[in-house]
Amino acid sequence: MPGYDPAYVDTICFVIAKSVALERIEERFTPLVLLCRRLGRAMRIGANRWLWLVLCLLPIVNFFTLYIFMFLVLGRMLDRLES
C-alpha cells in the first residue's frame, strides 16, 4: 500500500497507549495526592533503596548457597562411595 509506514503506525499506537496509561495513573493517583494535601502529610516515594538492594541480592546469595551445599553433599557422597 502506498503511504503505509508500519513505524508510523507503531508510533501512533504507542502515543495513544501512553496517553491512556497516563490518564489512568492521573485518575487513580490524584485522589491520594489531594487527601495527603488535605491532611498535611508528605508522601515518600522510592525511599527504600536498601530494602530493594537486599531483595535483589537474595537470589544471587541463594544460588551460591545452594551451589556450596550441593558441592559439600556430593563431596561427602563421593567420600562414602570411595571408602
mmCIF file as gemmi writes it, N, C-alpha and C atoms, coordinates in Angstrom:
data_model
loop_
_atom_site.group_PDB
_atom_site.id
_atom_site.type_symbol
_atom_site.label_atom_id
_atom_site.label_alt_id
_atom_site.label_comp_id
_atom_site.label_asym_id
_atom_site.label_entity_id
_atom_site.label_seq_id
_atom_site.pdbx_PDB_ins_code
_atom_site.Cartn_x
_atom_site.Cartn_y
_atom_site.Cartn_z
_atom_site.occupancy
_atom_site.B_iso_or_equiv
_atom_site.pdbx_formal_charge
_atom_site.auth_seq_id
_atom_site.auth_asym_id
_atom_site.pdbx_PDB_model_num
ATOM 1 N N . MET Axp A 1 ? 0.842 -1.192 0 1 0 ? 1 A 1
ATOM 2 C CA . MET Axp A 1 ? 0 0 0 1 0 ? 1 A 1
ATOM 3 C C . MET Axp A 1 ? 0.877 1.242 0 1 0 ? 1 A 1
ATOM 4 N N . PRO Axp A 2 ? 0.622 2.15 -0.898 1 0 ? 2 A 1
ATOM 5 C CA . PRO Axp A 2 ? 1.409 3.384 -0.897 1 0 ? 2 A 1
ATOM 6 C C . PRO Axp A 2 ? 1.032 4.248 0.308 1 0 ? 2 A 1
ATOM 7 N N . GLY Axp A 3 ? 2.056 4.809 0.93 1 0 ? 3 A 1
ATOM 8 C CA . GLY Axp A 3 ? 1.821 5.691 2.054 1 0 ? 3 A 1
ATOM 9 C C . GLY Axp A 3 ? 1.689 4.986 3.391 1 0 ? 3 A 1
ATOM 10 N N . TYR Axp A 4 ? 1.796 3.652 3.395 1 0 ? 4 A 1
ATOM 11 C CA . TYR Axp A 4 ? 1.673 2.91 4.656 1 0 ? 4 A 1
ATOM 12 C C . TYR Axp A 4 ? 3.05 2.731 5.254 1 0 ? 4 A 1
ATOM 13 N N . ASP Axp A 5 ? 3.24 3.264 6.452 1 0 ? 5 A 1
ATOM 14 C CA . ASP Axp A 5 ? 4.528 3.143 7.145 1 0 ? 5 A 1
ATOM 15 C C . ASP Axp A 5 ? 4.29 2.437 8.48 1 0 ? 5 A 1
ATOM 16 N N . PRO Axp A 6 ? 4.726 1.186 8.64 1 0 ? 6 A 1
ATOM 17 C CA . PRO Axp A 6 ? 4.495 0.461 9.893 1 0 ? 6 A 1
ATOM 18 C C . PRO Axp A 6 ? 5.106 1.159 11.108 1 0 ? 6 A 1
ATOM 19 N N . ALA Axp A 7 ? 6.249 1.807 10.918 1 0 ? 7 A 1
ATOM 20 C CA . ALA Axp A 7 ? 6.878 2.501 12.047 1 0 ? 7 A 1
ATOM 21 C C . ALA Axp A 7 ? 5.996 3.656 12.519 1 0 ? 7 A 1
ATOM 22 N N . TYR Axp A 8 ? 5.387 4.363 11.59 1 0 ? 8 A 1
ATOM 23 C CA . TYR Axp A 8 ? 4.499 5.473 11.958 1 0 ? 8 A 1
ATOM 24 C C . TYR Axp A 8 ? 3.273 4.95 12.699 1 0 ? 8 A 1
ATOM 25 N N . VAL Axp A 9 ? 2.717 3.844 12.215 1 0 ? 9 A 1
ATOM 26 C CA . VAL Axp A 9 ? 1.546 3.264 12.879 1 0 ? 9 A 1
ATOM 27 C C . VAL Axp A 9 ? 1.91 2.81 14.286 1 0 ? 9 A 1
ATOM 28 N N . ASP Axp A 10 ? 3.092 2.182 14.43 1 0 ? 10 A 1
ATOM 29 C CA . ASP Axp A 10 ? 3.54 1.768 15.764 1 0 ? 10 A 1
ATOM 30 C C . ASP Axp A 10 ? 3.723 2.965 16.681 1 0 ? 10 A 1
ATOM 31 N N . THR Axp A 11 ? 4.258 4.058 16.142 1 0 ? 11 A 1
ATOM 32 C CA . THR Axp A 11 ? 4.45 5.272 16.942 1 0 ? 11 A 1
ATOM 33 C C . THR Axp A 11 ? 3.109 5.826 17.405 1 0 ? 11 A 1
ATOM 34 N N . ILE Axp A 12 ? 2.155 5.877 16.521 1 0 ? 12 A 1
ATOM 35 C CA . ILE Axp A 12 ? 0.822 6.387 16.878 1 0 ? 12 A 1
ATOM 36 C C . ILE Axp A 12 ? 0.184 5.492 17.943 1 0 ? 12 A 1
ATOM 37 N N . CYS Axp A 13 ? 0.299 4.173 17.767 1 0 ? 13 A 1
ATOM 38 C CA . CYS Axp A 13 ? -0.262 3.244 18.764 1 0 ? 13 A 1
ATOM 39 C C . CYS Axp A 13 ? 0.408 3.437 20.112 1 0 ? 13 A 1
ATOM 40 N N . PHE Axp A 14 ? 1.736 3.642 20.111 1 0 ? 14 A 1
ATOM 41 C CA . PHE Axp A 14 ? 2.457 3.86 21.362 1 0 ? 14 A 1
ATOM 42 C C . PHE Axp A 14 ? 2.003 5.146 22.033 1 0 ? 14 A 1
ATOM 43 N N . VAL Axp A 15 ? 1.846 6.216 21.271 1 0 ? 15 A 1
ATOM 44 C CA . VAL Axp A 15 ? 1.418 7.505 21.827 1 0 ? 15 A 1
ATOM 45 C C . VAL Axp A 15 ? 0.018 7.381 22.429 1 0 ? 15 A 1
ATOM 46 N N . ILE Axp A 16 ? -0.86 6.691 21.743 1 0 ? 16 A 1
ATOM 47 C CA . ILE Axp A 16 ? -2.222 6.514 22.257 1 0 ? 16 A 1
ATOM 48 C C . ILE Axp A 16 ? -2.206 5.684 23.538 1 0 ? 16 A 1
ATOM 49 N N . ALA Axp A 17 ? -1.446 4.594 23.532 1 0 ? 17 A 1
ATOM 50 C CA . ALA Axp A 17 ? -1.366 3.741 24.727 1 0 ? 17 A 1
ATOM 51 C C . ALA Axp A 17 ? -0.753 4.503 25.892 1 0 ? 17 A 1
ATOM 52 N N . LYS Axp A 18 ? 0.261 5.32 25.61 1 0 ? 18 A 1
ATOM 53 C CA . LYS Axp A 18 ? 0.906 6.098 26.664 1 0 ? 18 A 1
ATOM 54 C C . LYS Axp A 18 ? -0.055 7.125 27.25 1 0 ? 18 A 1
ATOM 55 N N . SER Axp A 19 ? -0.821 7.79 26.406 1 0 ? 19 A 1
ATOM 56 C CA . SER Axp A 19 ? -1.757 8.803 26.909 1 0 ? 19 A 1
ATOM 57 C C . SER Axp A 19 ? -2.865 8.147 27.729 1 0 ? 19 A 1
ATOM 58 N N . VAL Axp A 20 ? -3.316 6.97 27.313 1 0 ? 20 A 1
ATOM 59 C CA . VAL Axp A 20 ? -4.332 6.25 28.092 1 0 ? 20 A 1
ATOM 60 C C . VAL Axp A 20 ? -3.759 5.839 29.441 1 0 ? 20 A 1
ATOM 61 N N . ALA Axp A 21 ? -2.516 5.359 29.454 1 0 ? 21 A 1
ATOM 62 C CA . ALA Axp A 21 ? -1.886 4.954 30.712 1 0 ? 21 A 1
ATOM 63 C C . ALA Axp A 21 ? -1.707 6.154 31.639 1 0 ? 21 A 1
ATOM 64 N N . LEU Axp A 22 ? -1.279 7.3 31.082 1 0 ? 22 A 1
ATOM 65 C CA . LEU Axp A 22 ? -1.099 8.495 31.91 1 0 ? 22 A 1
ATOM 66 C C . LEU Axp A 22 ? -2.428 8.993 32.472 1 0 ? 22 A 1
ATOM 67 N N . GLU Axp A 23 ? -3.494 8.914 31.678 1 0 ? 23 A 1
ATOM 68 C CA . GLU Axp A 23 ? -4.814 9.302 32.179 1 0 ? 23 A 1
ATOM 69 C C . GLU Axp A 23 ? -5.252 8.384 33.318 1 0 ? 23 A 1
ATOM 70 N N . ARG Axp A 24 ? -4.981 7.101 33.177 1 0 ? 24 A 1
ATOM 71 C CA . ARG Axp A 24 ? -5.354 6.147 34.235 1 0 ? 24 A 1
ATOM 72 C C . ARG Axp A 24 ? -4.558 6.411 35.516 1 0 ? 24 A 1
ATOM 73 N N . ILE Axp A 25 ? -3.262 6.687 35.378 1 0 ? 25 A 1
ATOM 74 C CA . ILE Axp A 25 ? -2.438 6.997 36.546 1 0 ? 25 A 1
ATOM 75 C C . ILE Axp A 25 ? -2.937 8.266 37.209 1 0 ? 25 A 1
ATOM 76 N N . GLU Axp A 26 ? -3.215 9.273 36.415 1 0 ? 26 A 1
ATOM 77 C CA . GLU Axp A 26 ? -3.713 10.537 36.967 1 0 ? 26 A 1
ATOM 78 C C . GLU Axp A 26 ? -5.054 10.334 37.673 1 0 ? 26 A 1
ATOM 79 N N . GLU Axp A 27 ? -5.911 9.534 37.078 1 0 ? 27 A 1
ATOM 80 C CA . GLU Axp A 27 ? -7.235 9.274 37.649 1 0 ? 27 A 1
ATOM 81 C C . GLU Axp A 27 ? -7.132 8.575 39.002 1 0 ? 27 A 1
ATOM 82 N N . ARG Axp A 28 ? -6.165 7.663 39.138 1 0 ? 28 A 1
ATOM 83 C CA . ARG Axp A 28 ? -6.054 6.9 40.378 1 0 ? 28 A 1
ATOM 84 C C . ARG Axp A 28 ? -5.143 7.577 41.4 1 0 ? 28 A 1
ATOM 85 N N . PHE Axp A 29 ? -4.199 8.391 40.965 1 0 ? 29 A 1
ATOM 86 C CA . PHE Axp A 29 ? -3.212 8.98 41.855 1 0 ? 29 A 1
ATOM 87 C C . PHE Axp A 29 ? -3.643 10.33 42.414 1 0 ? 29 A 1
ATOM 88 N N . THR Axp A 30 ? -4.433 11.08 41.674 1 0 ? 30 A 1
ATOM 89 C CA . THR Axp A 30 ? -4.859 12.411 42.101 1 0 ? 30 A 1
ATOM 90 C C . THR Axp A 30 ? -5.619 12.402 43.419 1 0 ? 30 A 1
ATOM 91 N N . PRO Axp A 31 ? -6.576 11.482 43.648 1 0 ? 31 A 1
ATOM 92 C CA . PRO Axp A 31 ? -7.259 11.487 44.944 1 0 ? 31 A 1
ATOM 93 C C . PRO Axp A 31 ? -6.313 11.27 46.128 1 0 ? 31 A 1
ATOM 94 N N . LEU Axp A 32 ? -5.293 10.446 45.943 1 0 ? 32 A 1
ATOM 95 C CA . LEU Axp A 32 ? -4.322 10.23 47.011 1 0 ? 32 A 1
ATOM 96 C C . LEU Axp A 32 ? -3.548 11.501 47.313 1 0 ? 32 A 1
ATOM 97 N N . VAL Axp A 33 ? -3.121 12.193 46.277 1 0 ? 33 A 1
ATOM 98 C CA . VAL Axp A 33 ? -2.377 13.44 46.46 1 0 ? 33 A 1
ATOM 99 C C . VAL Axp A 33 ? -3.252 14.484 47.15 1 0 ? 33 A 1
ATOM 100 N N . LEU Axp A 34 ? -4.496 14.602 46.73 1 0 ? 34 A 1
ATOM 101 C CA . LEU Axp A 34 ? -5.404 15.575 47.353 1 0 ? 34 A 1
ATOM 102 C C . LEU Axp A 34 ? -5.684 15.221 48.809 1 0 ? 34 A 1
ATOM 103 N N . LEU Axp A 35 ? -5.823 13.94 49.12 1 0 ? 35 A 1
ATOM 104 C CA . LEU Axp A 35 ? -6.04 13.515 50.504 1 0 ? 35 A 1
ATOM 105 C C . LEU Axp A 35 ? -4.832 13.84 51.366 1 0 ? 35 A 1
ATOM 106 N N . CYS Axp A 36 ? -3.64 13.555 50.875 1 0 ? 36 A 1
ATOM 107 C CA . CYS Axp A 36 ? -2.424 13.876 51.635 1 0 ? 36 A 1
ATOM 108 C C . CYS Axp A 36 ? -2.282 15.382 51.835 1 0 ? 36 A 1
ATOM 109 N N . ARG Axp A 37 ? -2.62 16.15 50.813 1 0 ? 37 A 1
ATOM 110 C CA . ARG Axp A 37 ? -2.539 17.605 50.934 1 0 ? 37 A 1
ATOM 111 C C . ARG Axp A 37 ? -3.539 18.103 51.985 1 0 ? 37 A 1
ATOM 112 N N . ARG Axp A 38 ? -4.758 17.544 51.962 1 0 ? 38 A 1
ATOM 113 C CA . ARG Axp A 38 ? -5.775 17.96 52.918 1 0 ? 38 A 1
ATOM 114 C C . ARG Axp A 38 ? -5.377 17.608 54.352 1 0 ? 38 A 1
ATOM 115 N N . LEU Axp A 39 ? -4.721 16.439 54.541 1 0 ? 39 A 1
ATOM 116 C CA . LEU Axp A 39 ? -4.311 16.02 55.875 1 0 ? 39 A 1
ATOM 117 C C . LEU Axp A 39 ? -2.967 16.608 56.297 1 0 ? 39 A 1
ATOM 118 N N . GLY Axp A 40 ? -2.277 17.269 55.374 1 0 ? 40 A 1
ATOM 119 C CA . GLY Axp A 40 ? -0.993 17.881 55.697 1 0 ? 40 A 1
ATOM 120 C C . GLY Axp A 40 ? 0.117 16.858 55.845 1 0 ? 40 A 1
ATOM 121 N N . ARG Axp A 41 ? 0.054 15.801 55.077 1 0 ? 41 A 1
ATOM 122 C CA . ARG Axp A 41 ? 1.055 14.744 55.158 1 0 ? 41 A 1
ATOM 123 C C . ARG Axp A 41 ? 1.902 14.725 53.893 1 0 ? 41 A 1
ATOM 124 N N . ALA Axp A 42 ? 3.142 14.307 54.078 1 0 ? 42 A 1
ATOM 125 C CA . ALA Axp A 42 ? 4.056 14.201 52.938 1 0 ? 42 A 1
ATOM 126 C C . ALA Axp A 42 ? 4.065 12.755 52.423 1 0 ? 42 A 1
ATOM 127 N N . MET Axp A 43 ? 4.319 12.62 51.147 1 0 ? 43 A 1
ATOM 128 C CA . MET Axp A 43 ? 4.421 11.285 50.556 1 0 ? 43 A 1
ATOM 129 C C . MET Axp A 43 ? 5.88 11.017 50.221 1 0 ? 43 A 1
ATOM 130 N N . ARG Axp A 44 ? 6.365 9.869 50.634 1 0 ? 44 A 1
ATOM 131 C CA . ARG Axp A 44 ? 7.733 9.476 50.31 1 0 ? 44 A 1
ATOM 132 C C . ARG Axp A 44 ? 7.67 8.373 49.272 1 0 ? 44 A 1
ATOM 133 N N . ILE Axp A 45 ? 8.228 8.63 48.136 1 0 ? 45 A 1
ATOM 134 C CA . ILE Axp A 45 ? 8.229 7.65 47.048 1 0 ? 45 A 1
ATOM 135 C C . ILE Axp A 45 ? 9.667 7.268 46.758 1 0 ? 45 A 1
ATOM 136 N N . GLY Axp A 46 ? 9.949 5.976 46.785 1 0 ? 46 A 1
ATOM 137 C CA . GLY Axp A 46 ? 11.284 5.489 46.46 1 0 ? 46 A 1
ATOM 138 C C . GLY Axp A 46 ? 12.29 5.67 47.557 1 0 ? 46 A 1
ATOM 139 N N . ALA Axp A 47 ? 11.866 5.561 48.804 1 0 ? 47 A 1
ATOM 140 C CA . ALA Axp A 47 ? 12.774 5.776 49.926 1 0 ? 47 A 1
ATOM 141 C C . ALA Axp A 47 ? 13.375 4.477 50.458 1 0 ? 47 A 1
ATOM 142 N N . ASN Axp A 48 ? 13.048 3.345 49.87 1 0 ? 48 A 1
ATOM 143 C CA . ASN Axp A 48 ? 13.523 2.058 50.383 1 0 ? 48 A 1
ATOM 144 C C . ASN Axp A 48 ? 14.606 1.473 49.482 1 0 ? 48 A 1
ATOM 145 N N . ARG Axp A 49 ? 15.633 2.264 49.217 1 0 ? 49 A 1
ATOM 146 C CA . ARG Axp A 49 ? 16.686 1.791 48.312 1 0 ? 49 A 1
ATOM 147 C C . ARG Axp A 49 ? 17.429 0.588 48.873 1 0 ? 49 A 1
ATOM 148 N N . TRP Axp A 50 ? 17.739 0.6 50.182 1 0 ? 50 A 1
ATOM 149 C CA . TRP Axp A 50 ? 18.481 -0.51 50.79 1 0 ? 50 A 1
ATOM 150 C C . TRP Axp A 50 ? 17.653 -1.78 50.798 1 0 ? 50 A 1
ATOM 151 N N . LEU Axp A 51 ? 16.355 -1.65 51.04 1 0 ? 51 A 1
ATOM 152 C CA . LEU Axp A 51 ? 15.488 -2.825 51.022 1 0 ? 51 A 1
ATOM 153 C C . LEU Axp A 51 ? 15.496 -3.467 49.639 1 0 ? 51 A 1
ATOM 154 N N . TRP Axp A 52 ? 15.39 -2.663 48.588 1 0 ? 52 A 1
ATOM 155 C CA . TRP Axp A 52 ? 15.39 -3.211 47.239 1 0 ? 52 A 1
ATOM 156 C C . TRP Axp A 52 ? 16.736 -3.803 46.883 1 0 ? 52 A 1
ATOM 157 N N . LEU Axp A 53 ? 17.802 -3.216 47.392 1 0 ? 53 A 1
ATOM 158 C CA . LEU Axp A 53 ? 19.134 -3.779 47.147 1 0 ? 53 A 1
ATOM 159 C C . LEU Axp A 53 ? 19.248 -5.165 47.761 1 0 ? 53 A 1
ATOM 160 N N . VAL Axp A 54 ? 18.798 -5.302 49.013 1 0 ? 54 A 1
ATOM 161 C CA . VAL Axp A 54 ? 18.856 -6.601 49.677 1 0 ? 54 A 1
ATOM 162 C C . VAL Axp A 54 ? 17.97 -7.611 48.958 1 0 ? 54 A 1
ATOM 163 N N . LEU Axp A 55 ? 16.771 -7.201 48.575 1 0 ? 55 A 1
ATOM 164 C CA . LEU Axp A 55 ? 15.865 -8.115 47.883 1 0 ? 55 A 1
ATOM 165 C C . LEU Axp A 55 ? 16.417 -8.537 46.524 1 0 ? 55 A 1
ATOM 166 N N . CYS Axp A 56 ? 17.15 -7.66 45.863 1 0 ? 56 A 1
ATOM 167 C CA . CYS Axp A 56 ? 17.749 -8.026 44.577 1 0 ? 56 A 1
ATOM 168 C C . CYS Axp A 56 ? 18.925 -8.975 44.751 1 0 ? 56 A 1
ATOM 169 N N . LEU Axp A 57 ? 19.617 -8.883 45.877 1 0 ? 57 A 1
ATOM 170 C CA . LEU Axp A 57 ? 20.774 -9.744 46.106 1 0 ? 57 A 1
ATOM 171 C C . LEU Axp A 57 ? 20.389 -11.128 46.612 1 0 ? 57 A 1
ATOM 172 N N . LEU Axp A 58 ? 19.186 -11.294 47.147 1 0 ? 58 A 1
ATOM 173 C CA . LEU Axp A 58 ? 18.794 -12.587 47.701 1 0 ? 58 A 1
ATOM 174 C C . LEU Axp A 58 ? 18.881 -13.74 46.705 1 0 ? 58 A 1
ATOM 175 N N . PRO Axp A 59 ? 18.392 -13.616 45.48 1 0 ? 59 A 1
ATOM 176 C CA . PRO Axp A 59 ? 18.523 -14.751 44.555 1 0 ? 59 A 1
ATOM 177 C C . PRO Axp A 59 ? 19.971 -15.126 44.27 1 0 ? 59 A 1
ATOM 178 N N . ILE Axp A 60 ? 20.854 -14.147 44.208 1 0 ? 60 A 1
ATOM 179 C CA . ILE Axp A 60 ? 22.269 -14.432 43.964 1 0 ? 60 A 1
ATOM 180 C C . ILE Axp A 60 ? 22.86 -15.187 45.141 1 0 ? 60 A 1
ATOM 181 N N . VAL Axp A 61 ? 22.571 -14.733 46.354 1 0 ? 61 A 1
ATOM 182 C CA . VAL Axp A 61 ? 23.066 -15.405 47.551 1 0 ? 61 A 1
ATOM 183 C C . VAL Axp A 61 ? 22.489 -16.812 47.631 1 0 ? 61 A 1
ATOM 184 N N . ASN Axp A 62 ? 21.213 -16.969 47.341 1 0 ? 62 A 1
ATOM 185 C CA . ASN Axp A 62 ? 20.6 -18.292 47.376 1 0 ? 62 A 1
ATOM 186 C C . ASN Axp A 62 ? 21.249 -19.232 46.372 1 0 ? 62 A 1
ATOM 187 N N . PHE Axp A 63 ? 21.563 -18.734 45.188 1 0 ? 63 A 1
ATOM 188 C CA . PHE Axp A 63 ? 22.199 -19.566 44.171 1 0 ? 63 A 1
ATOM 189 C C . PHE Axp A 63 ? 23.544 -20.08 44.661 1 0 ? 63 A 1
ATOM 190 N N . PHE Axp A 64 ? 24.377 -19.178 45.186 1 0 ? 64 A 1
ATOM 191 C CA . PHE Axp A 64 ? 25.696 -19.605 45.643 1 0 ? 64 A 1
ATOM 192 C C . PHE Axp A 64 ? 25.61 -20.505 46.869 1 0 ? 64 A 1
ATOM 193 N N . THR Axp A 65 ? 24.656 -20.25 47.756 1 0 ? 65 A 1
ATOM 194 C CA . THR Axp A 65 ? 24.469 -21.119 48.914 1 0 ? 65 A 1
ATOM 195 C C . THR Axp A 65 ? 24.066 -22.513 48.464 1 0 ? 65 A 1
ATOM 196 N N . LEU Axp A 66 ? 23.165 -22.607 47.529 1 0 ? 66 A 1
ATOM 197 C CA . LEU Axp A 66 ? 22.753 -23.9 47 1 0 ? 66 A 1
ATOM 198 C C . LEU Axp A 66 ? 23.924 -24.601 46.327 1 0 ? 66 A 1
ATOM 199 N N . TYR Axp A 67 ? 24.722 -23.877 45.569 1 0 ? 67 A 1
ATOM 200 C CA . TYR Axp A 67 ? 25.882 -24.441 44.893 1 0 ? 67 A 1
ATOM 201 C C . TYR Axp A 67 ? 26.871 -25.009 45.916 1 0 ? 67 A 1
ATOM 202 N N . ILE Axp A 68 ? 27.165 -24.247 46.966 1 0 ? 68 A 1
ATOM 203 C CA . ILE Axp A 68 ? 28.095 -24.711 48.011 1 0 ? 68 A 1
ATOM 204 C C . ILE Axp A 68 ? 27.521 -25.924 48.725 1 0 ? 68 A 1
ATOM 205 N N . PHE Axp A 69 ? 26.24 -25.883 49.053 1 0 ? 69 A 1
ATOM 206 C CA . PHE Axp A 69 ? 25.599 -27.009 49.735 1 0 ? 69 A 1
ATOM 207 C C . PHE Axp A 69 ? 25.67 -28.27 48.873 1 0 ? 69 A 1
ATOM 208 N N . MET Axp A 70 ? 25.365 -28.134 47.594 1 0 ? 70 A 1
ATOM 209 C CA . MET Axp A 70 ? 25.423 -29.296 46.706 1 0 ? 70 A 1
ATOM 210 C C . MET Axp A 70 ? 26.849 -29.82 46.59 1 0 ? 70 A 1
ATOM 211 N N . PHE Axp A 71 ? 27.83 -28.928 46.53 1 0 ? 71 A 1
ATOM 212 C CA . PHE Axp A 71 ? 29.226 -29.334 46.462 1 0 ? 71 A 1
ATOM 213 C C . PHE Axp A 71 ? 29.614 -30.127 47.696 1 0 ? 71 A 1
ATOM 214 N N . LEU Axp A 72 ? 29.197 -29.664 48.882 1 0 ? 72 A 1
ATOM 215 C CA . LEU Axp A 72 ? 29.525 -30.372 50.124 1 0 ? 72 A 1
ATOM 216 C C . LEU Axp A 72 ? 28.847 -31.728 50.19 1 0 ? 72 A 1
ATOM 217 N N . VAL Axp A 73 ? 27.577 -31.784 49.82 1 0 ? 73 A 1
ATOM 218 C CA . VAL Axp A 73 ? 26.839 -33.041 49.865 1 0 ? 73 A 1
ATOM 219 C C . VAL Axp A 73 ? 27.427 -34.038 48.878 1 0 ? 73 A 1
ATOM 220 N N . LEU Axp A 74 ? 27.704 -33.597 47.657 1 0 ? 74 A 1
ATOM 221 C CA . LEU Axp A 74 ? 28.28 -34.503 46.671 1 0 ? 74 A 1
ATOM 222 C C . LEU Axp A 74 ? 29.679 -34.965 47.085 1 0 ? 74 A 1
ATOM 223 N N . GLY Axp A 75 ? 30.436 -34.08 47.694 1 0 ? 75 A 1
ATOM 224 C CA . GLY Axp A 75 ? 31.771 -34.454 48.19 1 0 ? 75 A 1
ATOM 225 C C . GLY Axp A 75 ? 31.685 -35.543 49.24 1 0 ? 75 A 1
ATOM 226 N N . ARG Axp A 76 ? 30.745 -35.412 50.175 1 0 ? 76 A 1
ATOM 227 C CA . ARG Axp A 76 ? 30.577 -36.449 51.207 1 0 ? 76 A 1
ATOM 228 C C . ARG Axp A 76 ? 30.096 -37.752 50.604 1 0 ? 76 A 1
ATOM 229 N N . MET Axp A 77 ? 29.188 -37.65 49.631 1 0 ? 77 A 1
ATOM 230 C CA . MET Axp A 77 ? 28.694 -38.88 48.999 1 0 ? 77 A 1
ATOM 231 C C . MET Axp A 77 ? 29.823 -39.599 48.263 1 0 ? 77 A 1
ATOM 232 N N . LEU Axp A 78 ? 30.689 -38.851 47.569 1 0 ? 78 A 1
ATOM 233 C CA . LEU Axp A 78 ? 31.812 -39.459 46.887 1 0 ? 78 A 1
ATOM 234 C C . LEU Axp A 78 ? 32.813 -40.064 47.863 1 0 ? 78 A 1
ATOM 235 N N . ASP Axp A 79 ? 33.018 -39.393 48.998 1 0 ? 79 A 1
ATOM 236 C CA . ASP Axp A 79 ? 33.909 -39.945 50.029 1 0 ? 79 A 1
ATOM 237 C C . ASP Axp A 79 ? 33.363 -41.266 50.553 1 0 ? 79 A 1
ATOM 238 N N . ARG Axp A 80 ? 32.084 -41.344 50.773 1 0 ? 80 A 1
ATOM 239 C CA . ARG Axp A 80 ? 31.475 -42.599 51.28 1 0 ? 80 A 1
ATOM 240 C C . ARG Axp A 80 ? 31.549 -43.699 50.232 1 0 ? 80 A 1
ATOM 241 N N . LEU Axp A 81 ? 31.371 -43.337 48.964 1 0 ? 81 A 1
ATOM 242 C CA . LEU Axp A 81 ? 31.452 -44.35 47.911 1 0 ? 81 A 1
ATOM 243 C C . LEU Axp A 81 ? 32.875 -44.89 47.753 1 0 ? 81 A 1
ATOM 244 N N . GLU Axp A 82 ? 33.874 -44.047 47.946 1 0 ? 82 A 1
ATOM 245 C CA . GLU Axp A 82 ? 35.261 -44.465 47.803 1 0 ? 82 A 1
ATOM 246 C C . GLU Axp A 82 ? 35.698 -45.37 48.945 1 0 ? 82 A 1
ATOM 247 N N . SER Axp A 83 ? 35.142 -45.158 50.158 1 0 ? 83 A 1
ATOM 248 C CA . SER Axp A 83 ? 35.586 -45.968 51.286 1 0 ? 83 A 1
ATOM 249 C C . SER Axp A 83 ? 34.81 -47.242 51.461 1 0 ? 83 A 1
